[in-house]
Amino acid sequence: MNECILDMQHVNVDRKTRKKVLNIDNFQMKHGELVAVVGPNGAGKSTLLQVINLLHSYQGKIQLFGKDSNKVDKTTLRRQCAMVFQDALLLNDTVFNNVALPLKFRGMATSEIRQSVYQALADFRCDHLANRPARSLSGGEAQRVSIARALVTLPTLLLLDEPFASLDKATREEMIGEIRQLVERKGISVLLVSHDFTDVLQFAERVIVMFAGSIVQDNKPEVILRRPINQQVAKLVGMDNIIPCHIEMNDQNRLIKLTNGTCFALYGEVKDSVTACCLPGDSLYLCEGNFPGQQEQWIELEGVVERIIPGLGAYQVIVKIGKDNVTARLPRSHITSNLHIHDKIKLTFDPAEVHLI
């Protein structure tokens, strides 16, 4: 069996109103992979899914399930995919008939359809809705049925185009967990488009970041979260601190100087040109006496507390340091009752946590 189920080479989509709606040089997916696509509005995420599902014209080469999509019947390839949109798009019929529809299109026997539909509904905990009118469902119920309809055919590749965007946080997290368990059990590959990086962290093992129709970064979620390739990606994933900086030379050593005046050496390879220092908020610690684990090379920052934002497990403490606001994510236990706005405090961090862009 060919390990690669999707291989895109030099795939482009142009429109009269805009060139390079999609410009994918190289993208592959393997069997069983769970991949997320993130990017701002207009980045080409939904167009990418439509092209993969052969619903949109394109230039270039796409191999689906080991076959050249330009040389075989597109309907045959498309039936190995299933796609779920942000809107449930259910017909004005019963839940059962909505889920049965793709099986009827494939000519499956009535007895087999019944068994498959109830299995798909049960897999996604909505079999009790089988006889309900689809238009009477709540948003969460409708999306469950929509996903069951996509999975009833046991697709090789499931394409999810922001299916959780309109759901509340608790429902969204529950459904993400259920889909992940189900597709892992059945060996289904998934390409998930989401604007919420929290969804991505809970679901995907690999993330591609898109801007202006192109893939700018492709890596594990934690790498993209803590080592973004540029400022655009850093802002997209919510990097706590993106501090302008530049390189200075001191006795043949390269030093990183932040706009707040902080200067420190970085060990290892440093680019010749950098514009910003990325520092995750959970890399900053509150200095109180001898900070446990602090090494000589750790850097101290002194500033004034601007704001304290409570949270579950960790508080955001925003500190004014020079011209910059620096956000530290501190464990609740470290926020003592005598820490107030306008207090002077010291923060410390390991320079190894710094990422330069």
N, C-alpha and C positions, 0 to 999 in steps of 0.2 A: 504494500500500500504506500502510495506517495505521501510522505509526511506533510508536505505543504498543500493546504487546501485552497490557498489564495496567493496569487503572485501577480503583482501589478508592476508594469515597467513602462515608464514614460507616458503616463496616462494624463491627458489634458481635456479640460472642458472649457470652451469659450462661449461667450454670448455676445450678441450685437452690442449690448449696453456695457459689457465689461469683459476684458481679456483675462485669461487665467483664473476663471472661477475655481478650477481645480488644476493642480500642477504637481502630480505625484511622480517623482523620479523612480522610486523603488519602495515597495511595501509588500511584505509577506505575512501570512498567518499559518500556524501549524494546527494539526488536529488537537482539539481539546483546549486550545488557548483561550483565555479570557482577557480581551484587550479593550481598553477604553480609549475614546477619542475626546479630547478637550480642546477648547479654543473659544475666542470671543464670537459674538454674533457676526455672521457673514464670513466666517473663516473657511467655509466649504464642508463642514462636517456632515450635514444632511445630504448634500450632493454626493459626497463620497459613498454613503450607504446606498443611495439610489443607483449609482454607477455599478457598485458591486452586485446589486440585485438586478442588474441589466434593465433598469427602468429609465435610464437616461443615456443619450448618445454620448460618445467620447472618441477621442483619438488615442491610439496607443495599444498596448497589449495587456490583456487580462486572462490569466489562466485560473479557472475555477474547478476544483476537484480534479486537477490534473489535465483538464481539457481547455483548449484554446476557445474562448467564448465567441470568437469571430468565425469559427469553422464548424460549430455544432449547433444543434437546435437550442435556442435560448430558453424556451419554455422548460425543457428537460433540466437544464442547469438551475433555472429559477426555482423549480420545485424542490431542489435540495436546500434551498434557503427559506427562511421565514422572517418577516419584518413586522415590528411593532412600533407604532407611532405614538406621539405625545397624546393625541386624541384616540379614544378607543375605537372609533369608526365601526360601531356595531350596527347591523341591519335591524329594521323594525320587525323583529321576529323573536322567537324564544331564544334563550341562552343555548339550549341544546342545538337548535338549527343553525345558529351562528357558528358554533364550534364544528359542527358536522360539515359545513359548506366546503372547506378545502378537500375533504375526503370524497365528497360527492363529485367534485371536479375531477378527481383522480379515478373515478369509476369503481370505488370500493363497494363491496356487497353490503346491503342494509344491516345484516346481523353483525358484521365486522365493524361497521360505522358506530353502532350503538355501544359496543364494548370499548372501542377506542376513545369515543367522546367522553364516556363516564370515567374512563381511566385518566384522561387528560384533566378533566374537571377535578377529580379526586386528588391528583398530583398537586394541584394548585389550590386545594381546599375551597372549591366553589361548586362541588357536585350538588349541594343542596339548592343551588340556584337554577338547576337544569330547566325547569318548566316556567321560570319567571320571564316576563317580557324584558328583553335586553334594555329597552329604553327606560325602564323603571329602576335600574340599578344605581347605586351610589357611585361616585367617581372611583373609589378604591375597588368596588366590586366589578365595575365595568372594565377596569384595567386588568384585573385578575382573569376575567373571561377572555379578554383580548390576547393575553399571553397564553392562556390555555389553547385558544384557537391556533396560535402560532406553533405551539409545541405538539399539537395532536398528530402532525405528520412526521414527527421525529426528524426534524431537519438536521442536516450536517452543520449548517451555519445559521445562527440566530442573530439578526440585526435589530438592535434596540435604539430607536431614535428618541431620546429623552422621554421614556415612557413614565417616569416618576415625577416629572416636573410640576404637575398640578396637585400632587398628593402632599398631605401633611407629613412632618418629619417622622413620626412614629410608624405610620403606614408605609412610608418609603423605605425605611430601614428594614422593616419586617419583610417586605416583598423582595428587596435586594438579596437578603439572606436566603430566602426560599428559592429564588431563581438560581443562585449560585450552587446550592446543594443539589438541586434538580439537574442542572446541566452537567455538573461534575459527575453525577451518578450515571447519566445517560451518554456521557462522552461528547456533548455538543459544544462546538466552538461558538464564542460569542464576541460580537463587536458592539460595544455600548457607547453611544454618544451621550454625554452629560455635561451640563454647565456647572454642576456641583462637585467639587473635588472630594468632598466627604463621601459621596456615592462611589467615586472612583476608588478611594482607599479601601472601602468595604468590599468591593467587588473584584477589581482587576488585578492581575499579576504583571501587567505590562500596559504602558500608557503612551499614546502618541499625541503630541501637541501640534495643533495646526494654526497657522496664521496666513491670511491672504491666499488660501487654497493650497498651501504647501505644508509638508511635515517639517517642523524645525527641531523637534527633539523626540526621541523614541527610546524609552528606558523603563526601568522599574518605577513604581509610584514614589517610593521613598527617595530615589535619586532625583527625580524631577522636583519633588517637594523641597529638598535640601540643597540640590545642586542644579538649579535652573540654568539653561544655556545663555540667557540674556535677560535684560530688564523686563521685556514684555512677558516672558514666561514667569519670572519672579513675581510680577504683579498679579498675573492670572491665578497662580496657585496660592496667593495670599502670604507671601514671604513677609514676616513681621518687620524686618528692618532691611531697607535698601539704602545704604548710606553712601553718598558720593565720596570718592577717594582718589588718590593718585599715588604713583610710586616715587619715592625719593631715594637717592643714593647716600650712604653713610659708610665711609671706610670700605668701599667696594661691596657693601651689603645692601640688598634691596629692602627698603622699609615701606610699609603701607601707612599712609597718612590720611586719616579721616578728616572731614570738614569740621568736626568738633575739636580738632587739635590732637586727638589720640594718635600715637605713632607706635608701630610694633613690627617685628620681623616675622616673616612667614617662612617655615621650613619646607623644603621641597621646591618643585618647579613653579615659577610665577610667570604669567604672561608679560610680554614687553609693555603692553598697554592695557590698563584697566580703568573703568569709570565708576564702579560701585562695588561696595562690600555687602554681601548678603550674610545676615546673622540671624538664625532662627531664635525666636523669643525664649524657647526652652533651653537654649545654650547659655543664657545669662543667669547668674546666681547672685543672691543677696550676700554681701560681705557682712558678717557678724563675728567679730573676734577672729580667731584662726579658722578660716573656712575649711571644713574637712575635705581633703582630696586636692586642695589647691597646690599647684606646682609653681616653681619660680617663674616660669615663662608665661603664666596666666596674666591677663591684662585687666587692670582696674579702671572703671569709669565712675566719675563722681558727678552727680547732678541733683536736680530738684524734682520731687514727685509732682506730676501734673494731674494725673488721674489714676484712680484705682477701680477696675471693673471686675466685680465678682463673677465667678464661673464655677462649674462643677469640677472639683479636683484642683483646678489651677485658676489663679487670678491674673488678669492683665494689669501690669503696672507700667504706666507711661511716664517716662522720666525725661526731663529736659536736660540735655548735655550739650553745652555750647549752643549751636544753632539747630541742632537736631533733636527730634523726639525719638527716643529709643523705647521699644516695647519689650518688656520682660514678662515671660509666662512663669510665674512662681507658684510652687505648691501652696495650697491654702494654709498648711501648717507653718510656712515660712512668713506669712503675712501676719505679723504680730499686731495686737490691738492698738499699739502706740504708733503705727505707721499711718501718717496722714498726708493729705495734699499739702504741698509747699515744704514738706520735710526734706532735708538733705540726706541722700543715701549714697552708698557705694555698691556698684555691681561689678562682677568679675566674670571673665569668660576665657576659655581655652582657645587660643588663636587657630588651633587645628580645626575648629568648627566653622571658621570663616570660609566663605566661598566668594571668589572674585569674578566679576563679569565686566 
